[in-house]
Amino acid sequence: MHPATLREIKQHALNMRRNIIKMLSASGSGHTAGPLGLADIFAALYFDILRYNRDDPNDPDRDIFVLSSGHVVPVQYAALAEAGLIPEEELMTLRKFSSRLQGHPEREKLPWLETTSGPLGCGISQGSGMAYAIKNIDHNTKRHVYVVTGDGELDEGNNWEAIMFANKYHLSNLTVIVDRNNIQIDGATEDVMPLEPLADKWQSFGWHVLQVDGNNIENFIDACQMARAVTERPTVIIAYTIPGKGVDFMENDYHWHGKAPNEEEARRASRISAVGGNMKRVLGFIVALLSGLGILYLAIPIWIGLEPIPY
């Protein structure tokens, strides 16, 4: 696969957001805010960061990716479809009987899934064990283990046992990405169980700590490259994302954590996601400016989302 340009990765993220809305609406259940917020990170992972052989999911030198917060798996399914690893039309089978695309990832259903997840707080333990085996048993220096975990998951105590383990064994081939979107199913993380000062906690456990805007693809890729260059200790990337990113009536609203859009909401979301929630506000300003110059007709097609606009 040729390296994707930044513009192409942004377009992939946009396409993934559209498919996330479509599949969740078709299923009538599932989680919306997390997958939309993670689309930029997953586009960066599957089109730049992860090393994999698209012709051989069992390539022994491929990177390993563990999704700990299994309920956000629609974004992984969307990424797999966008990368051509599963048929795009299969996305509409999400959460259906006999479908390979269950509400949480099931390892034996798809060759591209490394773990089955559902109970929260297990991914860092799984990833640490894999990184240990790769480094100390296989002695494979090519492979790297990536784990995506939700911030609310860090309420689970066994995460911190794994964090200590990874530091003890100097697992520099392990990168954990914390989706710091500040919400969980019952409200804001700081109301349910305060996590701050989160970066200081990871640092005190001996990890290399990076903090980035998780919706800035370029910054996230830079952080992953820095993580891969670190020796002697594992890295955590605390990625600040906007839950519901791209759909203005969903952004930063915890009620969309575990809710799927109905048909009307999906219609509204699909139109808005063509330009992104934040970008819509920017374009609103541009439309107002252009209207003053008498060339509003040029902006109207963009405003209504007739053409995909990278943001």
C-alpha positions in Angstrom: 0.0 0.0 0.0 1.4 3.4 -0.9 1.8 5.9 1.9 -1.2 8.1 2.1 -0.9 11.8 2.0 -2.3 13.9 4.8 -5.1 15.1 2.6 -6.0 11.5 1.7 -6.0 10.5 5.4 -8.3 13.3 6.2 -10.7 12.2 3.4 -10.6 8.6 4.8 -11.6 9.9 8.2 -14.5 11.8 6.7 -15.6 8.7 4.8 -15.4 6.7 8.0 -17.5 9.1 9.9 -20.2 8.9 7.3 -20.2 5.1 7.4 -20.3 5.1 11.2 -23.5 7.1 11.1 -25.0 4.8 8.5 -24.2 1.6 10.2 -25.3 2.7 13.6 -28.6 4.0 12.3 -29.1 0.7 10.4 -28.4 -1.3 13.5 -30.6 0.8 15.7 -28.2 0.4 18.6 -24.6 1.0 19.5 -22.2 3.8 20.5 -21.8 6.9 18.5 -19.8 9.6 20.2 -16.6 7.6 20.7 -16.3 6.2 17.2 -16.8 9.7 15.6 -14.2 11.2 17.9 -11.7 8.5 17.1 -12.1 8.5 13.3 -9.0 10.7 12.8 -6.8 8.4 15.0 -8.0 5.3 13.2 -7.5 6.8 9.8 -3.9 7.7 10.8 -3.4 4.2 12.2 -4.6 2.3 9.2 -3.2 4.6 6.5 0.1 5.6 8.0 1.1 4.1 11.4 0.3 0.4 11.4 2.6 -2.0 9.4 0.5 -4.8 8.0 0.3 -6.9 4.9 -3.1 -6.6 3.4 -2.6 -9.9 1.6 -1.8 -11.8 4.8 -3.4 -10.8 8.1 -1.3 -13.5 9.8 2.1 -12.0 8.6 4.3 -12.7 11.6 6.0 -9.3 11.3 2.8 -7.2 11.3 2.1 -4.7 14.0 -0.5 -5.7 16.6 -3.5 -3.5 17.3 -5.6 -4.0 20.4 -8.9 -2.2 20.9 -9.6 -2.2 24.6 -12.8 -0.1 24.5 -14.7 -2.6 22.4 -17.9 -0.6 22.3 -16.3 1.9 19.9 -15.6 -0.9 17.4 -17.7 0.7 14.6 -14.8 3.0 14.0 -12.5 0.0 13.5 -15.0 -1.7 11.2 -15.2 1.6 9.2 -11.4 1.7 9.0 -11.2 -1.9 7.8 -13.8 -1.2 5.1 -12.1 2.1 4.1 -8.8 0.2 3.8 -10.4 -2.4 1.6 -9.9 -5.2 4.2 -13.6 -6.0 4.5 -16.5 -5.2 2.0 -18.0 -1.8 2.7 -21.5 -3.2 2.2 -20.9 -5.5 5.2 -21.0 -2.5 7.5 -24.7 -2.5 7.2 -24.8 -5.9 9.0 -23.5 -4.4 12.3 -25.0 -6.1 15.3 -27.2 -8.4 13.2 -27.5 -12.1 13.8 -24.8 -14.2 12.2 -22.9 -11.0 11.2 -19.1 -10.9 11.6 -19.5 -7.3 12.8 -20.8 -7.7 16.4 -21.3 -4.8 18.8 -18.0 -5.6 20.4 -15.0 -7.1 18.4 -15.0 -10.9 18.3 -11.5 -12.2 17.4 -12.6 -15.3 15.6 -15.1 -13.5 13.4 -12.6 -11.3 11.5 -8.9 -12.1 10.6 -7.9 -8.5 11.3 -9.0 -8.4 14.9 -6.3 -9.3 17.5 -8.6 -9.6 20.5 -12.1 -10.1 21.6 -13.1 -7.2 23.9 -16.2 -6.2 25.9 -15.3 -6.1 29.6 -13.5 -2.8 30.0 -10.0 -2.3 31.2 -8.4 -5.4 29.7 -6.6 -4.0 26.7 -3.5 -2.7 28.3 -3.0 -6.0 30.1 -3.4 -7.9 26.8 -1.1 -5.5 24.9 1.6 -5.7 27.6 1.6 -9.5 27.5 1.9 -9.5 23.7 4.7 -6.9 23.8 6.5 -8.9 26.4 6.3 -12.1 24.4 7.4 -10.3 21.2 10.4 -8.8 22.9 11.5 -11.5 25.2 10.4 -14.8 23.6 10.1 -14.1 19.9 13.0 -11.5 20.0 11.2 -9.8 17.1 12.4 -6.2 16.8 10.1 -5.3 13.8 6.7 -5.6 15.5 5.1 -2.9 17.7 2.0 -3.2 19.8 -0.6 -0.5 19.8 -3.5 -0.3 22.3 -6.4 2.1 22.2 -8.2 2.5 25.5 -10.9 4.9 26.6 -10.3 7.3 29.4 -13.2 6.0 31.5 -11.6 2.6 31.3 -8.8 3.8 33.4 -11.2 3.5 36.4 -10.5 -0.2 36.2 -7.8 -1.2 38.7 -6.1 -3.8 36.7 -5.0 -1.2 34.1 -2.5 0.1 36.7 -1.1 -3.4 37.3 -0.4 -3.7 33.6 1.1 -0.2 33.5 3.5 -1.2 36.3 4.3 -4.5 34.5 5.1 -2.7 31.2 7.5 -0.3 32.9 9.2 -3.1 34.9 10.0 -5.0 31.7 11.0 -1.9 29.6 8.4 -2.6 27.0 9.4 0.0 24.5 7.6 -1.9 21.8 4.3 -0.9 23.4 2.3 2.3 22.7 -0.9 3.0 24.5 -3.3 5.6 23.1 -5.8 7.0 25.6 -8.9 8.4 24.0 -9.2 11.4 26.3 -12.7 12.6 25.3 -13.7 13.3 28.9 -17.0 11.5 28.8 -18.3 8.1 29.8 -21.8 6.6 29.7 -23.0 8.3 32.9 -21.5 11.7 32.4 -18.2 13.5 32.5 -15.2 11.4 33.6 -14.2 14.0 36.1 -17.7 13.7 37.7 -17.9 9.9 37.6 -14.3 9.2 38.8 -11.7 12.0 38.5 -8.6 11.0 36.5 -6.5 14.2 36.6 -3.6 14.8 36.8 -3.6 12.0 34.3 -0.3 12.7 32.6 1.5 12.9 35.9 0.1 9.6 37.0 1.5 7.8 33.9 4.8 9.6 34.2 5.1 8.5 37.9 4.7 4.9 36.7 7.8 5.3 34.5 6.2 5.8 31.1 7.1 8.1 28.3 4.2 10.5 28.1 3.0 12.5 25.1 -0.1 14.6 24.9 -1.7 15.6 21.5 -4.8 16.9 19.9 -6.3 13.5 18.8 -8.3 15.2 16.1 -5.1 16.6 14.5 -3.9 13.8 12.3 -0.5 15.3 11.6 0.2 15.8 15.3 -0.9 12.3 16.1 1.3 10.7 13.5 4.3 12.7 14.8 3.6 11.4 18.3 3.4 7.8 17.1 6.7 8.2 15.3 8.3 9.7 18.5 6.9 6.8 20.5 8.4 4.3 18.1 11.8 5.9 18.5 11.8 5.6 22.3 13.9 2.9 23.8 13.8 1.3 27.3 10.3 2.3 28.3 6.7 2.2 27.0 4.9 5.3 25.7 1.4 6.6 26.3 -0.2 9.1 24.0 -2.9 10.9 25.7 -5.0 12.0 22.7 -7.6 14.7 23.4 -10.5 14.1 21.2 -14.0 15.6 20.7 -16.7 12.9 21.3 -19.2 13.1 18.4 -16.6 15.0 16.3 -18.1 16.2 13.0 -21.7 16.3 14.1 -22.5 19.5 15.9 -25.5 18.3 17.8 -23.5 15.3 19.1 -20.2 16.9 19.9 -19.2 16.8 23.6 -22.6 15.5 24.7 -22.3 12.4 26.8 -25.8 11.3 26.0 -24.4 10.1 22.6 -21.9 7.9 24.3 -24.1 4.8 24.1 -26.9 5.9 21.8 -27.4 5.3 18.0 -29.0 7.9 15.8 -32.5 7.3 14.5 -33.3 7.8 10.9 -34.0 11.5 11.2 -31.0 12.1 13.3 -28.8 10.1 10.9 -30.1 12.2 8.0 -29.2 15.4 9.9 -25.8 13.9 10.9 -24.9 12.7 7.4 -25.5 16.2 6.0 -23.4 17.9 8.7 -20.7 15.3 8.8 -19.9 16.1 5.1 -18.2 19.2 6.4 -17.7 18.5 10.1 -19.2 20.3 13.0 -16.4 22.8 13.5 -15.9 23.3 9.8 -19.6 24.1 9.4 -19.2 27.0 11.7 -16.1 28.2 9.7 -18.0 27.8 6.4 -20.9 29.8 7.9 -18.5 32.7 8.3 -17.2 32.2 4.7 -20.7 32.0 3.3 -21.6 35.2 5.0 -18.4 36.8 3.7 -19.0 35.6 0.1 -22.6 36.6 0.2 -21.4 40.2 0.8 -19.2 39.8 -2.3 -22.1 38.6 -4.5 -20.8 35.1 -5.1 -23.0 33.2 -2.7 -23.9 30.7 -5.5 -20.4 29.3 -5.2 -20.7 28.6 -1.5 -24.2 27.1 -1.4 -23.2 23.7 -2.9 -20.4 23.4 -0.3 -22.7 24.5 2.5 -25.3 21.7 1.8 -22.6 19.1 1.5 -22.8 18.2 -2.1 -19.1 17.7 -2.3 -16.9 16.2 0.4 -14.8 18.9 1.9 -11.6 17.9 3.8 -11.4 19.7 7.1 
